Amino acid sequence: PPPFTGVWMGDSKLCAIGVHCGSHITSHGLALNCCTDLSWFEHIVPCGLEGKGVTSLSHELGQHVAVSHVLEPFLDSFQEVFECTLVSSEDPG
């Protein structure tokens, strides 16, 4: 529940999910940390949550996990869960 939205591994956020509404426009997105340099998060309070950390798939699995390795299975799962068809801006038509 808010403010702890996203995907968590213990007290560390693995994936941030957000929605912004303003000026009659809504936008949404997510950030899945695959091989993120986590040292940058030492200089901020991630998501404004004191005492919480940030993690990545690479850190949790103990091996390098590239975005290119995660993208296709992630998109496949997204389509299955949300019962939709994703269309790339690179797809013709």
Secondary structure, DSSP 8 states (H G I E B T S, - for coil): -TTS-SEEETTEEEEEEEEEEETTEEEEEEEE-SS--GGGGGGS-GGG-TT-EE--HHHHHTS---HHHHHHHHHHHHHHHHT-----TTS--
